[in-house]
């Protein structure tokens, strides 16, 4: 059976339109169909060296401490509740929580090794990275004695049933 020139041209145009529309639909719908959630975890610190500082917030001060509000970054798109649980694993280290209440700095937790952090304390970006909001400070320090140079501090963060680790090494700045 021989097709006329007009019918053959119409079929070619129809095939081209079908191929182009299929490609466009694939690129439009594939992110929706094949969406993968961002798994929960600690994005940072994961073994980085962090300089110890003498920190002063209002009437409160810490010697040879690390403000984890500047370094702690979590990630994840799943919703497992309203708080995360941070546990310091390294013996001898603990954390204080300080925040700005609008008039002064308040220390709400003192020298704790396990800390429930409300989810609203984090600013969550569109890429699902969680940063500690400004005004909140998680101060890690060693209350007894002086930290050793390059001492490793380990911690875990649990959100729902998911747990991930974080770690950093402390170092002293140049004198």
SULBEL-V504047 format. One record per residue. N is the residue number from 1. RES is the residue in one small letter. PSI is psi in whole degrees, 0 to 359 (NA if undefined). OMEGA is omega in whole degrees, -180 to 180 (none if undefined). Layout:
BEGIN
n->[N | N]
res->[RES | RES]
psi->[PSI | PSI]
omega->[OMEGA | OMEGA]
END
This chain:
BEGIN
n->[1 | 2 | 3 | 4 | 5 | 6 | 7 | 8 | 9 | 10 | 11 | 12 | 13 | 14 | 15 | 16 | 17 | 18 | 19 | 20 | 21 | 22 | 23 | 24 | 25 | 26 | 27 | 28 | 29 | 30 | 31 | 32 | 33 | 34 | 35 | 36 | 37 | 38 | 39 | 40 | 41 | 42 | 43 | 44 | 45 | 46 | 47 | 48 | 49 | 50 | 51 | 52 | 53 | 54 | 55 | 56 | 57 | 58 | 59 | 60 | 61 | 62 | 63 | 64 | 65 | 66 | 67 | 68 | 69 | 70 | 71 | 72 | 73 | 74 | 75 | 76 | 77 | 78 | 79 | 80 | 81 | 82 | 83 | 84 | 85 | 86 | 87 | 88 | 89 | 90 | 91 | 92 | 93 | 94 | 95 | 96 | 97 | 98 | 99 | 100 | 101 | 102 | 103 | 104 | 105 | 106 | 107 | 108 | 109 | 110 | 111 | 112 | 113 | 114 | 115 | 116 | 117 | 118 | 119 | 120 | 121 | 122 | 123 | 124 | 125 | 126 | 127 | 128 | 129 | 130 | 131 | 132 | 133 | 134 | 135 | 136 | 137 | 138 | 139 | 140 | 141 | 142 | 143 | 144 | 145 | 146 | 147 | 148 | 149 | 150 | 151 | 152 | 153 | 154 | 155 | 156 | 157 | 158 | 159 | 160 | 161 | 162 | 163 | 164 | 165 | 166 | 167 | 168 | 169 | 170 | 171 | 172 | 173 | 174 | 175]
res->[x | x | x | x | x | x | x | x | x | x | x | x | x | x | x | x | x | x | x | x | x | x | x | x | x | x | x | x | x | x | x | x | x | x | x | x | x | x | x | x | x | x | x | x | x | x | x | x | x | x | x | x | x | x | x | x | x | x | x | x | x | x | x | x | x | x | x | x | x | x | x | x | x | x | x | x | x | x | x | x | x | x | x | x | x | x | x | x | x | x | x | x | x | x | x | x | x | x | x | x | x | x | x | x | x | x | x | x | x | x | x | x | x | x | x | x | x | x | x | x | x | x | x | x | x | x | x | x | x | x | x | x | x | x | x | x | x | x | x | x | x | x | x | x | x | x | x | x | x | x | x | x | x | x | x | x | x | x | x | x | x | x | x | x | x | x | x | x | x | x | x | x | x | x | x]
psi->[128 | 129 | 147 | 162 | 319 | 316 | 318 | 318 | 318 | 319 | 318 | 316 | 318 | 318 | 317 | 316 | 318 | 318 | 313 | 316 | 326 | 317 | 316 | 314 | 321 | 312 | 333 | 321 | 340 | 321 | 329 | 315 | 316 | 27 | 129 | 132 | 157 | 119 | 148 | 144 | 177 | 120 | 324 | 149 | 147 | 56 | 5 | 157 | 128 | 133 | 136 | 146 | 159 | 112 | 133 | 124 | 103 | 236 | 5 | 139 | 152 | 138 | 139 | 59 | 168 | 127 | 101 | 348 | 334 | 345 | 333 | 121 | 123 | 168 | 155 | 144 | 352 | 156 | 110 | 15 | 193 | 1 | 158 | 152 | 118 | 129 | 127 | 124 | 332 | 124 | 143 | 349 | 149 | 179 | 147 | 149 | 122 | 144 | 158 | 121 | 10 | 336 | 329 | 167 | 135 | 133 | 111 | 334 | 138 | 126 | 58 | 149 | 346 | 130 | 124 | 118 | 122 | 145 | 330 | 349 | 344 | 144 | 120 | 122 | 173 | 339 | 8 | 34 | 137 | 119 | 142 | 130 | 147 | 147 | 344 | 139 | 127 | 102 | 114 | 133 | 169 | 106 | 330 | 113 | 177 | 136 | 144 | 154 | 130 | 29 | 135 | 128 | 117 | 146 | 161 | 151 | 125 | 132 | 110 | 235 | 357 | 130 | 138 | 161 | 158 | 156 | 154 | 156 | 139 | 145 | 154 | 142 | 168 | 139 | NA]
omega->[-177 | 178 | 178 | -180 | -180 | 180 | 179 | 178 | 178 | 179 | 179 | 179 | 179 | 179 | 179 | 179 | 179 | -180 | -179 | 180 | 177 | 179 | 180 | 179 | 179 | -179 | 177 | -173 | -176 | 177 | 180 | -176 | -174 | -178 | 176 | 180 | 177 | -178 | -179 | 175 | 175 | 178 | 179 | 0 | 178 | 177 | 180 | 174 | 180 | -180 | 174 | -178 | 167 | -172 | 175 | 176 | -178 | 180 | -177 | 179 | 180 | 177 | 177 | -176 | 178 | 175 | -177 | 174 | 179 | -172 | -175 | 176 | 176 | 177 | 176 | -180 | 180 | 178 | -179 | 179 | -172 | 180 | 174 | -178 | 179 | 179 | 175 | -176 | -176 | 180 | 176 | -179 | 175 | -176 | 170 | 175 | 179 | 178 | 179 | -178 | -180 | 180 | -177 | 175 | 179 | 175 | -175 | 178 | 180 | 175 | 177 | 178 | 177 | -170 | 173 | -177 | 178 | -179 | -179 | 176 | -178 | 170 | -177 | -177 | 179 | 177 | 177 | 168 | -177 | 177 | 177 | -180 | 176 | -176 | 177 | -177 | 173 | -173 | 175 | 179 | 179 | -174 | -179 | 177 | -177 | 178 | 176 | 177 | -178 | 175 | -179 | 178 | -180 | 175 | 174 | 176 | -178 | 177 | -173 | 178 | -177 | 177 | 176 | -177 | 172 | 180 | 173 | 175 | -180 | 178 | 177 | 176 | 178 | -180 | none]
END
